[in-house]
Amino acid sequence: MARLFGTDGVRGLANREITASLALSLGEAAARALTKNIKENRRPKAIIARDTRVSGELLAQAMAAGLAGAGVDVEHVNVLPTPGLAYLTTRPDIDLGVVISASHNPMQDNGIKFFARGGFKLEDQLEDEIEALLSEPWIRPIGSDVGRVSDATAQADADYIEHLVGTLDTSLKGLKIVVDCANGATSAVAPVALERAGAEVVVIHAQPDGYNINFNCGSTHIEDLQAAVVEHKADFGMAFDGDADRCLAVDGEGKLVDGDQIMAILAISLKKAGKLAGNTLVVTVMSNLGLLLAMKAAGIETVQTAVGDRYVLEAMRAGGYVLGGEQSGHVIALEHATTGDGTLTALLVSQEVARTGKSLAELASRVTRLPQTLINVPNVDKRKVESCHVLQEAITKAEALLGETGRVLLRPSGTEPLVRVMVEAATQKEADEVASSLAKVVASELAL
């Protein structure tokens, strides 16, 4: 039987796979798993946030019922970014946090993500324990042992915004910034935080109606942001996804500044300030080779992990590092946050523009992205990638051909009989040719 939890909580089609009954049951099980070791003489407390999807309303209520029915007091904070919920879960009186969100996915999807006390996502063994408890009998509390449910929305928004603005030591006065809120969870947070930090803010896609989250907007569709930056003659723009745990940028000419370039800007800034722990940036294997070369030129080490911000965070915590992230815009600044925080990223990048007096384009130019080609090869036995000698020989030859200015990466899909062939090279023509050649070897040697 497939594992219920994926790489980022439980996610699926709302009201089909992610139902109110599942939310209620998960709430009960999570309460039992995450509060059993509480030593204080008090009732456990949980906090629940959601993004702007219409299905989040019913799922959040069901989650609250499950938690309260297991003897946990619940605070609803309603619409709040995932990193905002993570921040609030660091409060000493909070024992667990829950976010109802499917991040950058379409509106019809939804998901459930738990945070342990202290604001970090759950480790695999805790998720497995919660899943196991779903099928175990138990005795529900009654009478005064049943949890209470309350609303703390206004205070949560205020606390989170104050935290965000408090991370800066430089005013953003004089900067004109366009923000695309993806009609999502940061619609009422990011514009306020940037304005309080001193910026002039032009806001687009910040009118959520329950159905328009991520629809042709936000970090997965930056065309409107690019046009708005040029139209308003802004210094730059920032785009978030539905739950605002990621951020991509657009420079003053409307050109994309991706997560790799954002990480380079922040890493070099921290190094200059003597705050880049271990002189190291943590990235995934999907970061462009251009970032790795730029970091090497800047005297900064890089650690690479599997794809997924949870793996980035694991490596950061294990090595004592403070900065890491993904090309997609998940950036973890561990000094200020326990997870990727798009609004925080926007503030920190804006601060670097204000502090240096350089344009975002100039700062981003430290990374020269190498041409990249990605080919998905379907209907293959993905388990044989490492054991197929013919394929491994082809990879070795390709790597020798590319030298230090290129890279080969083969990634088996986690859910399909498919292998992703990614090649970076000095020219697009070379990347295309090498990727096509390797894809043919995968198709012929690993065919089902």
C-alpha positions as CSV (number, residue, x, y, z in Angstrom):
1,M,0.0,0.0,0.0
2,A,1.3,3.4,-1.0
3,R,2.5,5.8,1.8
4,L,-0.1,8.4,2.6
5,F,2.4,11.2,3.2
6,G,4.4,12.5,0.2
7,T,7.4,14.7,0.2
8,D,5.4,17.7,1.5
9,G,2.5,16.4,3.5
10,V,-0.7,14.8,2.2
11,R,-1.9,16.2,-1.1
12,G,-4.5,15.4,-3.7
13,L,-7.9,16.3,-5.3
14,A,-10.0,18.1,-2.8
15,N,-13.2,16.4,-1.6
16,R,-12.2,13.2,-3.5
17,E,-8.8,12.3,-2.1
18,I,-8.4,15.0,0.5
19,T,-11.8,14.8,2.2
20,A,-13.3,16.3,5.4
21,S,-13.3,12.8,6.9
22,L,-9.6,12.3,6.2
23,A,-8.8,15.7,7.7
24,L,-10.8,14.8,10.8
25,S,-9.0,11.5,11.2
26,L,-5.6,13.0,10.6
27,G,-6.3,15.6,13.2
28,E,-7.1,12.9,15.7
29,A,-4.1,10.9,14.9
30,A,-1.7,13.9,14.8
31,A,-3.0,15.0,18.2
32,R,-2.2,11.6,19.6
33,A,1.2,11.4,18.0
34,L,2.5,14.9,18.6
35,T,1.2,15.7,22.1
36,K,2.0,12.4,23.9
37,N,5.3,13.7,25.3
38,I,4.0,17.0,26.8
39,K,5.2,17.2,30.3
40,E,3.6,20.5,31.3
41,N,0.3,20.3,33.3
42,R,-1.8,21.9,30.6
43,R,-4.0,21.0,27.6
44,P,-2.1,20.8,24.3
45,K,-2.7,23.6,21.8
46,A,-2.6,23.5,18.0
47,I,-2.8,26.3,15.4
48,I,-4.4,25.9,11.9
49,A,-3.9,28.0,8.8
50,R,-5.0,27.6,5.2
51,D,-4.5,29.2,1.8
52,T,-7.4,30.8,-0.2
53,R,-8.9,27.7,-1.8
54,V,-12.6,27.3,-1.2
55,S,-12.0,23.7,-0.1
56,G,-9.7,24.9,2.7
57,E,-12.7,26.2,4.5
58,L,-14.3,22.8,5.1
59,L,-11.0,21.0,5.6
60,A,-9.8,23.4,8.2
61,Q,-13.0,23.0,10.2
62,A,-12.8,19.2,9.9
63,M,-9.1,19.3,11.1
64,A,-10.1,21.5,14.0
65,A,-12.9,19.0,15.0
66,G,-10.4,16.1,14.9
67,L,-7.8,17.9,17.0
68,A,-10.4,19.2,19.5
69,G,-12.0,15.8,19.7
70,A,-8.7,14.4,20.7
71,G,-8.4,16.9,23.6
72,V,-6.4,19.6,21.9
73,D,-7.3,23.3,22.1
74,V,-7.3,24.9,18.6
75,E,-6.6,28.4,17.3
76,H,-7.8,29.1,13.8
77,V,-5.7,31.8,12.1
78,N,-7.5,31.3,8.8
79,V,-5.7,32.5,5.7
80,L,-2.0,32.8,6.4
81,P,1.2,31.7,4.4
82,T,2.6,28.4,5.3
83,P,5.8,30.0,6.7
84,G,3.6,32.3,8.8
85,L,2.1,29.2,10.4
86,A,5.5,27.7,10.9
87,Y,6.7,30.9,12.6
88,L,3.7,30.9,14.9
89,T,4.3,27.3,15.8
90,T,7.6,28.4,17.4
91,R,5.5,30.0,20.2
92,P,6.2,28.1,23.5
93,D,2.5,27.4,24.1
94,I,1.9,25.8,20.6
95,D,2.4,22.0,20.3
96,L,1.7,21.5,16.7
97,G,0.7,23.5,13.6
98,V,-1.4,22.5,10.5
99,V,-1.5,24.1,7.1
100,I,-4.3,23.3,4.7
101,S,-2.8,24.1,1.3
102,A,-1.6,22.6,-2.0
103,S,1.0,25.3,-2.6
104,H,1.4,26.0,-6.3
105,N,-1.0,23.4,-7.4
106,P,-4.3,24.2,-9.2
107,M,-7.3,25.4,-7.1
108,Q,-9.1,22.0,-7.2
109,D,-6.3,20.3,-5.3
110,N,-5.6,20.7,-1.6
111,G,-3.3,19.2,1.1
112,I,-2.6,18.8,4.7
113,K,0.9,19.6,6.2
114,F,1.9,19.3,9.9
115,F,4.5,21.2,11.8
116,A,6.0,20.0,15.1
117,R,6.6,22.1,18.1
118,G,9.3,24.6,17.2
119,G,8.1,25.2,13.6
120,F,9.8,22.4,11.6
121,K,8.1,20.0,9.2
122,L,7.6,16.5,10.5
123,E,10.3,13.8,10.1
124,D,9.4,10.6,8.2
125,Q,9.0,8.5,11.3
126,L,6.5,10.9,12.8
127,E,4.4,10.9,9.6
128,D,4.5,7.1,9.6
129,E,3.3,7.1,13.3
130,I,0.4,9.4,12.4
131,E,-0.5,7.2,9.5
132,A,-0.4,4.0,11.7
133,L,-2.6,5.6,14.3
134,L,-5.4,6.1,11.7
135,S,-6.3,2.5,11.9
136,E,-5.8,1.9,15.7
137,P,-8.7,2.0,18.1
138,W,-8.6,4.6,20.9
139,I,-10.8,6.1,23.6
140,R,-11.9,9.7,22.9
141,P,-11.9,12.2,25.8
142,I,-15.2,13.5,27.1
143,G,-16.6,16.4,29.1
144,S,-14.1,19.0,30.1
145,D,-11.2,17.0,28.5
146,V,-12.5,17.9,25.0
147,G,-10.5,20.7,23.3
148,R,-11.8,24.2,22.6
149,V,-11.7,26.0,19.3
150,S,-11.1,29.8,18.9
151,D,-10.2,32.4,16.3
152,A,-6.9,34.2,16.5
153,T,-6.7,35.6,12.9
154,A,-6.1,39.3,13.6
155,Q,-3.3,38.7,16.1
156,A,-1.6,36.1,13.9
157,D,-1.4,38.4,10.9
158,A,0.0,41.2,13.1
159,D,2.6,39.0,14.8
160,Y,3.8,37.5,11.5
161,I,4.1,40.9,9.7
162,E,6.0,42.3,12.7
163,H,8.4,39.4,12.6
164,L,9.0,39.8,8.8
165,V,9.7,43.5,9.0
166,G,11.9,43.0,12.1
167,T,14.3,40.9,10.1
168,L,15.5,44.0,8.2
169,D,18.1,46.6,9.2
170,T,17.9,48.7,6.1
171,S,14.9,50.8,4.9
172,L,13.4,50.0,1.5
173,K,12.6,53.7,1.0
174,G,13.0,54.7,-2.6
175,L,12.3,51.3,-4.1
176,K,9.2,50.7,-6.2
177,I,8.3,47.0,-6.2
178,V,5.5,45.1,-8.0
179,V,4.2,42.1,-6.1
180,D,2.1,39.3,-7.5
181,C,0.4,37.5,-4.7
182,A,-1.0,34.6,-6.8
183,N,-4.5,35.4,-5.3
184,G,-3.1,33.3,-2.4
185,A,-2.2,33.3,1.2
186,T,0.1,36.3,1.2
187,S,-2.4,38.7,-0.4
188,A,-2.9,40.5,2.9
189,V,0.7,40.0,4.2
190,A,3.4,40.7,1.5
191,P,2.1,44.1,0.4
192,V,1.8,45.3,4.0
193,A,5.2,44.0,5.0
194,L,7.0,45.6,2.1
195,E,5.2,48.9,2.6
196,R,6.0,49.0,6.3
197,A,9.6,48.3,5.4
198,G,9.5,51.6,3.3
199,A,8.9,50.5,-0.3
200,E,6.3,51.8,-2.7
201,V,4.3,48.8,-3.6
202,V,2.2,48.0,-6.7
203,V,0.0,45.0,-6.1
204,I,-1.4,42.5,-8.6
205,H,-3.4,39.3,-8.2
206,A,-4.3,39.9,-4.5
207,Q,-8.0,39.5,-4.7
208,P,-8.6,35.9,-3.8
209,D,-12.2,34.6,-4.3
210,G,-11.6,30.9,-3.4
211,Y,-11.3,29.8,-7.0
212,N,-8.5,32.0,-8.6
213,I,-5.5,30.9,-6.6
214,N,-2.5,30.3,-8.9
215,F,-4.6,30.8,-12.0
216,N,-2.4,32.4,-14.6
217,C,-0.5,34.3,-11.9
218,G,2.1,34.0,-9.3
219,S,5.5,32.3,-9.4
220,T,4.3,29.7,-12.0
221,H,3.0,32.3,-14.4
222,I,5.1,35.4,-14.2
223,E,4.0,37.1,-17.5
224,D,1.7,39.5,-15.8
225,L,4.4,40.5,-13.3
226,Q,6.9,41.1,-16.1
227,A,4.4,43.3,-17.9
228,A,3.5,45.2,-14.7
229,V,7.1,45.9,-13.8
230,V,7.7,47.5,-17.2
231,E,4.4,49.4,-17.2
232,H,4.9,50.9,-13.8
233,K,8.6,51.5,-14.3
234,A,9.3,49.7,-11.1
235,D,12.7,48.7,-9.8
236,F,11.7,45.0,-9.8
237,G,8.9,42.6,-9.0
238,M,8.3,39.6,-6.8
239,A,6.0,36.7,-7.4
240,F,4.7,34.2,-4.8
241,D,2.9,30.9,-5.1
242,G,-0.4,30.1,-3.4
243,D,0.9,29.4,0.1
244,A,3.8,31.9,-0.3
245,D,6.6,29.5,0.7
246,R,8.5,30.3,-2.6
247,C,9.4,33.5,-4.4
248,L,10.7,34.4,-7.8
249,A,11.7,37.8,-9.0
250,V,11.7,40.0,-12.1
251,D,14.3,42.7,-12.7
252,G,13.5,46.2,-13.9
253,E,13.6,45.1,-17.5
254,G,11.1,42.3,-16.9
255,K,13.6,39.5,-17.0
256,L,13.2,36.5,-14.7
257,V,15.5,36.2,-11.6
258,D,15.1,32.6,-10.4
259,G,15.8,30.9,-7.1
260,D,19.4,30.1,-8.0
261,Q,20.1,33.8,-8.6
262,I,18.3,34.8,-5.5
263,M,20.3,32.4,-3.4
264,A,23.5,33.7,-4.9
265,I,22.6,37.3,-4.0
266,L,21.8,36.3,-0.4
267,A,24.8,34.0,0.0
268,I,27.3,36.6,-1.1
269,S,25.6,39.2,1.1
270,L,25.8,36.9,4.2
271,K,29.5,36.0,3.4
272,K,30.4,39.7,3.3
273,A,28.7,40.2,6.6
274,G,30.5,37.2,8.1
275,K,27.1,35.4,8.7
276,L,27.3,32.6,6.2
277,A,27.8,29.7,8.5
278,G,30.3,27.2,7.3
279,N,30.8,29.5,4.3
280,T,28.3,27.1,2.6
281,L,25.1,27.3,0.6
282,V,22.9,24.2,0.4
283,V,21.2,23.5,-2.9
284,T,19.5,20.6,-4.7
285,V,20.9,18.7,-7.6
286,M,18.6,20.7,-9.9
287,S,20.3,24.0,-9.3
288,N,22.0,25.2,-12.5
289,L,25.7,24.6,-12.8
290,G,26.0,28.4,-13.3
291,L,25.1,28.8,-9.6
292,L,27.8,26.3,-8.5
293,L,30.4,28.0,-10.6
294,A,29.4,31.5,-9.3
295,M,29.6,30.3,-5.7
296,K,33.1,28.8,-6.4
297,A,34.2,32.1,-7.9
298,A,32.9,33.9,-4.7
299,G,34.8,31.5,-2.4
300,I,31.6,29.8,-1.2
301,E,31.1,26.1,-0.8
302,T,28.0,24.3,-2.0
303,V,26.3,21.2,-0.6
304,Q,23.9,19.4,-2.9
305,T,20.8,17.4,-1.8
306,A,18.0,15.5,-3.4
307,V,15.1,17.6,-4.9
308,G,12.8,18.9,-2.2
309,D,13.1,21.7,0.4
310,R,12.8,19.1,3.2
311,Y,16.1,17.6,2.1
312,V,17.7,21.0,1.9
313,L,16.5,21.8,5.4
314,E,17.8,18.4,6.7
315,A,21.3,19.1,5.3
316,M,21.2,22.6,6.7
317,R,20.4,21.5,10.2
318,A,22.9,18.6,10.1
319,G,25.7,20.8,8.9
320,G,24.8,23.9,10.9
321,Y,24.3,26.0,7.8
322,V,22.0,29.0,7.5
323,L,21.0,29.4,3.9
324,G,19.7,27.0,1.3
325,G,17.0,26.4,-1.2
326,E,15.8,25.4,-4.7
327,Q,15.8,26.8,-8.2
328,S,12.0,27.0,-7.9
329,G,12.2,29.8,-5.3
330,H,12.1,27.9,-2.1
331,V,14.7,29.8,-0.1
332,I,15.3,28.9,3.6
333,A,17.0,31.6,5.7
334,L,17.4,29.7,8.9
335,E,18.3,32.7,11.0
336,H,14.8,34.0,10.5
337,A,12.6,31.0,9.5
338,T,12.2,27.3,9.8
339,T,11.0,26.7,6.3
340,G,11.0,28.4,2.9
341,D,9.3,31.9,3.2
342,G,8.5,33.8,0.0
343,T,7.7,37.1,1.7
344,L,10.8,37.0,3.8
345,T,12.9,36.2,0.7
346,A,11.3,39.2,-1.1
347,L,12.2,41.4,1.8
348,L,15.8,40.2,2.1
349,V,16.5,40.6,-1.6
350,S,14.9,44.0,-1.6
351,Q,17.1,45.0,1.3
352,E,20.2,43.9,-0.6
353,V,19.2,46.2,-3.5
354,A,18.6,49.1,-1.1
355,R,21.8,48.4,0.8
356,T,24.1,48.1,-2.2
357,G,22.5,50.7,-4.5
358,K,22.8,48.1,-7.3
359,S,20.0,47.1,-9.5
360,L,18.5,43.6,-9.1
361,A,19.7,42.8,-12.7
362,E,23.3,43.7,-11.6
363,L,23.1,41.6,-8.5
364,A,21.6,38.6,-10.4
365,S,24.2,38.8,-13.1
366,R,26.7,37.1,-10.7
367,V,25.1,33.8,-11.9
368,T,25.4,33.1,-15.6
369,R,22.8,30.4,-16.2
370,L,24.1,27.6,-18.5
371,P,21.8,26.4,-21.2
372,Q,19.7,23.4,-20.0
373,T,17.7,20.7,-21.7
374,L,15.3,18.4,-19.9
375,I,13.8,15.3,-21.7
376,N,11.3,13.0,-20.0
377,V,11.7,9.4,-21.2
378,P,8.5,7.4,-20.5
379,N,7.8,3.6,-20.3
380,V,11.2,2.6,-19.0
381,D,12.4,0.6,-16.0
382,K,13.6,3.5,-13.8
383,R,15.1,1.1,-11.3
384,K,17.9,0.1,-13.7
385,V,19.4,3.5,-14.2
386,E,22.4,2.8,-11.9
387,S,22.8,-0.9,-12.9
388,C,22.7,-0.5,-16.7
389,H,26.4,-0.6,-17.8
390,V,25.6,0.7,-21.3
391,L,23.8,3.7,-19.9
392,Q,26.5,4.4,-17.3
393,E,29.2,4.3,-20.0
394,A,27.1,6.8,-22.1
395,I,26.8,9.1,-19.1
396,T,30.6,8.9,-18.5
397,K,31.4,9.8,-22.1
398,A,28.9,12.7,-22.0
399,E,30.4,14.1,-18.8
400,A,33.9,13.9,-20.3
401,L,32.7,15.7,-23.4
402,L,31.0,18.5,-21.4
403,G,34.0,19.0,-19.0
404,E,33.7,21.6,-16.2
405,T,31.2,23.7,-18.2
406,G,28.5,21.1,-18.4
407,R,26.6,18.5,-16.3
408,V,24.5,15.4,-16.7
409,L,21.7,14.4,-14.3
410,L,19.3,11.4,-14.6
411,R,16.4,11.4,-12.2
412,P,13.9,8.5,-12.0
413,S,10.4,9.7,-11.4
414,G,9.0,9.0,-8.0
415,T,5.5,8.1,-9.3
416,E,5.8,7.1,-13.0
417,P,7.8,4.6,-15.1
418,L,9.8,7.6,-16.4
419,V,13.4,8.9,-16.3
420,R,14.2,12.6,-16.6
421,V,17.4,13.3,-18.5
422,M,18.8,16.8,-17.7
423,V,21.9,18.2,-19.4
424,E,23.6,21.6,-19.0
425,A,26.3,22.7,-21.4
426,A,28.2,25.8,-22.6
427,T,25.8,26.1,-25.5
428,Q,22.1,25.3,-26.1
429,K,23.0,23.2,-29.1
430,E,25.4,21.1,-27.1
431,A,22.9,20.6,-24.3
432,D,20.2,19.5,-26.8
433,E,22.5,17.1,-28.6
434,V,23.9,15.4,-25.5
435,A,20.4,15.2,-23.9
436,S,18.9,13.7,-27.0
437,S,21.7,11.1,-27.3
438,L,21.3,10.0,-23.7
439,A,17.5,9.9,-23.9
440,K,17.8,7.5,-26.8
441,V,20.1,5.2,-24.7
442,V,17.6,5.3,-21.8
443,A,14.7,4.5,-24.1
444,S,16.5,1.6,-25.8
445,E,18.3,0.1,-22.8
446,L,15.6,0.5,-20.1
447,A,12.5,-0.2,-22.2
448,L,9.7,-2.0,-20.5
